[in-house]
Amino acid sequence: MKNNMILVIAGETKSVFLEIFFKALKSKKYKSPIVLICNKTILQQQMKKNNFKKMINALEMKKLDQYKLDNSCINLIDVKLRDGKNKEYLEKSFEIAFKILKDKITNKLINGPINKTTFLKKKFLGITEFISYKFKSEQTGMLLYNKKLSVCPLTTHLPLKLVSKNITKKLLKEKIKLIDNFYKKNLGFRPKIGVLGLNPHCESILDYNEDQRIISPVINSEKRRFNVKGPYPADTIFLKNNRKNFDVIIGMYHDQVLAPIKALFEFSPINITMGLPFIRISPDHGPNQKMVGKRKSNPMSIINALNFFDKT
C-alpha cells in the first residue's frame, strides 16, 4: 500500500455518525492518518453543533497518494450535495472510496451508517452485499467482531421464512473458511468456531431436519481442517461457561447471533466484511435520527473500528 490512511465515509446526511466520530477523535491520538469523505458544509455545521474545533485540510483526489498526512486537522475529501439528492450523495461517496481502494492507495475502509431502505431500494440485502457486488467478490461474510467473542450470520437480512431455503452445505463451508482465513491473516491465530443449529435444541418434528441433513455433515467433514464444532442449541451457547470456549459463533440467521452479541457487548462490536480485497468496517449501529443533535450517542463502536485499523 502507498499509504496507511483510514478512509471514512460519513454516510447519511442526518445521522449521529459525525457526533460519535468527533468523540472518537477526542478520545485518543491515532497513528494512522484518517481521511473523511463527506460534504464540507455538513461537516462544518456538525462541528459547530458539537463544539468540535479543528482545522479542515481539503484534499485533492489526484494528489492523494502524495500527501504527508496526520490527524492534526480533519483531512477531507469534499462531496457535493444537491438538495434532496441524498442517494446521489451517498453513491458519490462510495465511488470516491472505491476509486481510492482500487488504486491501492489504502486497504482500510470505514463507512458510517446507511439507511438500507432508501439507498439500496431492495436491490441488495445490505451494504455488505452492495460492496461485494461492486468488487465482484462472490464469497464474503459479515463478522460482528469483538475481542472476547465474535459472531457471523450464515444468512444476513433475509425474512425468516426464507432462511431455511438458503442454508446450504456450500454456504456453511464458505463461511467457516472465510472466518479461519480472516483470523489467520489479520489477527495471527486460527479461531475456535462454534456453529449453531437452526431448530430449537437442534431438533425438529418434521422429517427434514436441517441440523442433521446439512449442518452436522459439514462440521464432521470440516473439523479435519478447521477448529470447528457443533451444531449447538442457540438458547444455551451464549451462557458464560459455553461462549468462553469459542472465538466465533456462526448462526443460521441474522438475529440468532446479533441479538445476543449486542445484549452482551452493547456498542462494542464492529461490523467487518470478510472476503473483500480490502477490509471494510462499519460501526454496529444505524443512523439513529432521533438522537441527532442530542450529543448523547455512544462512540465505542467507531472507536473500536479505528483502533482495529490503527494496529494493522
N, C-alpha and C positions, 0 to 999 in steps of 0.2 A: 504494500500500500504506500502511496505517495504521502499520505497524511494520516495522523492518528485521530482526526476530528470525529466528534459525535454529531451526526445530523439529527435535528429535532424538528419535526413537522408540528406546528402548533395545533392544527386540526380545526374544529368547529369555531366559528366566529363568536358564538355565545356558549361559553364553556368555562369551567373552573380551572382549566389547564394552566393558563398563564399565571394565575394566582399561586398554584402549587409549584409551578416552575420557578417563580421568583423565590418562594420559600426554600426550594431546594438549593438555589444559588447562594442563599444566605446561610445555609446550614454548614457548608464546608467549601474548601477550595479544591476544585477538580483539576487534575493534571492534564487530562485530555482537553483540547480546545473544543468548545461547544458552538455549533453553528445553527442558528434558529431560522427556519423557513416560515415566514409569517408576513402579514400585511403590516407595514410600518405604522400606519395610523392607529390600527387596533392595538398594536404593541404599546405605542405611546399613551393611548387612553388608559390601558390597563396598568401601565407603570404608574400613572398619576393616581388612579383609583386605589392602588395597593401601596402607595407611598414607597415605591421602589425606584431608587435613583442610581442610574448607571448610564454612561455614555453608550450611544449606539454606533457600532462600526459597520457601515454599509459595505457589502461585498459585491464584487462583480463575478458572475459565474465563470467567465472565460479566464479569469486570473486566480481561480480558487486554489489551485494547486501551487500557486506561487507565494501566497501569503504566509507570513510567520505569525500565527495566531496564538493568543492566550485568552484568558477569561476576565481580563481587567475591564473589558467592555462587553456589551452584548453584540456578538457577531451575527449580523442579519443579512439574509437574502430576502429582499422585499418582493412580495407577491401582490400584484394588482387585484383589487376587489371592486367589482361593479355592483351597484345597488341591486339587491335581490338575486345576485348570481353566486350564491354560496356554493353550489355544487361545482360550478366552473372554477371557483377559487380553490376548492379542495383538490380538484383534478389537476390544476396547475401546480399546486404544492407538491403533489405526489410525482408529477412529471419531472419537476426540478430535482427532487431527491433521487428518482430512478436514473436520471442522466448522470448524476454525480457517482452513484453506485456502479453504473455500467462502465464509467470511465475509470473505475478502480481508484478513485481519489480517497475513498474510505470504504469500510465494510460494516459500519455501525449506524443503524437507523433506529430512532425512537419516533413513534407518531402519537400525538395527542388523541384523545377520544373522538370518534367519528359517529355521527348518527347514521347507523346502517340502513334504516328505513328510507331516508331521503337521499342518501348518497349512492347506495348500491341498487336501489329500485328493483329488488328481488332478482337481480342478475347473478348475485353471488350470495353464499350463505353468510359470509363475514369478510372482514378485512384480510384475514389470513388467506382465504381463497382468492380474493381480489389480487393481492400481491403475488401469490403463487402463479396465477394466470398470467400476469404481466411479465413474469420472468420464466414462463414455460417450465415451472418446477412441478412435476407431477406427483412427487412423493414429499409432502410436507405435513407437519403436525403442530398442534397447539400444545405448548407446555406452560402450565401455570407454575412458575419456578419460585421456590422458597428454599433457603439453605437447609432447613430442617426436613422438609418434605415437599415434593412437587407432585402435580397430577397432570394427566394427559387424557382428554376425552377422545375415544375412538371415533365417534361422530360428533360434529360440532353443533351448529344451530338448526338442527332438524326437528320438526314436530315429532312428538313421542311416537305417534302411530307409524312413523316411517323408520324408526330406529332399528327394529328387528330385521327389516328387509335389507338394511345397509351394513349389517355386521357380517363380515366375511373373513375367512382364514387369511386371505391375501392381505387385507387391510390390517389385521392384527399383527401379522408378521412384519409388515412395513413399519408400524409404529414402534414395535419392540426394537427393531434395528435402528430407526431414527434416534430413539432415546439413547441407546447404547453409544452410537457414533457421536452424538452431541456431547454427552458427558465426557467421553474419552478425549475429544478434540478440544473442548473449551474448559473443562474442569479437571482433567487429568486423572480420572478414575472411571472404572466401569460400575454403573449403578446397580443396586438391588431393586428389581422391578416386581411389583405385585399387580396381578390382574384380577379385576372384579368380574363376577358373573353378571348376567343380565337379569335373571329371575330372582325373586325373593328366596334367600337361603340356597341359591343356585339350583333350585328345584322347580319343576313345572308339572301341572296336572295334565298338560297336553302331551300328545305323542311326540311332538317335535320339541326338543329341548336344546336351545342354542348353547347352553353351558356344556352339554355332553357332546353335541354334534360339531361344534365349531371351536369353542374356547379351549376346552381341555386338550383336544388333539394338537392344537397349535402349541400350547405350553409344553406338552410332552415332547414335541419334536424340537422346539427352540431352546429348551433348557440345556441341551448339549453345547450350544454356542453362546448363550446369554444367561446371566444370573436372573432368571425369571421364575416366578412361582404363582400358583393359583389353579382354578379360579376361587376367589374368596367372596363370601357374602358381603354386600355393601353396607349392611347395617352394623357390622362389628369391626370392619377393617380399620376404621379411624379411631378406635379406642387407643388410649395411650400405649399400652403394652403391645398392641398389634402394629400400629403405624411406625413404631421405632425400628421395626425390622426392615424398613424399605426406604429407599431414596425417592422412588417414583411409584405412584399408583395409577394404573391405566383403568379408566372407567369406560363403560359402553356408551354413555351419552353425557351430554353437557352438564346438567345439574347433578348427576350422580356423583361427580367429583368436585365440581366448582362450588356447590353449596357447602360441603363440609370444609373445604380448604379456606373459604372465606370466613366461615364461622370460627375456625381455629386461629387463623392468622390475620384476619381483617384486611387492612390495607397494605400488608407486607408483600404479598406475591406480585410478580410481574409476568406479563403475557409474552412469551417468546415463540416466534415461528421457527421451527426446525426445518431443515432441508432446503433452505434458500442458499444462493451463492454469497450471502452476507447474513448477518444476524439482525433480525428485526424484533424490537421490543415495544410494547405499549404498556402504559400503566393499567392496572386492573380496576378500572372504573370508567363510567361513561361521562358525557358532557355535564350532567347534573345541573341543568339550567336553573333549577330552583335555588341553588346555592350560590349562583353568580353574584358577586358584589358583597357577600356577607363576610368574606375573609375568614371562614371557619373550616375550610376543607383540609383534610389530612394529606400532607405531601409525601408520605412514606413510600408509596409505590414508585413515584418518579425519582425519588432519592435512590431507591434500590436499583432502578433501571440505570441511572447514571453511574452508580457505584459498580454495577456489573461490567459496564464498558470501561470504566476508568482503571480497571485492573487487568483488562485483556488487551 
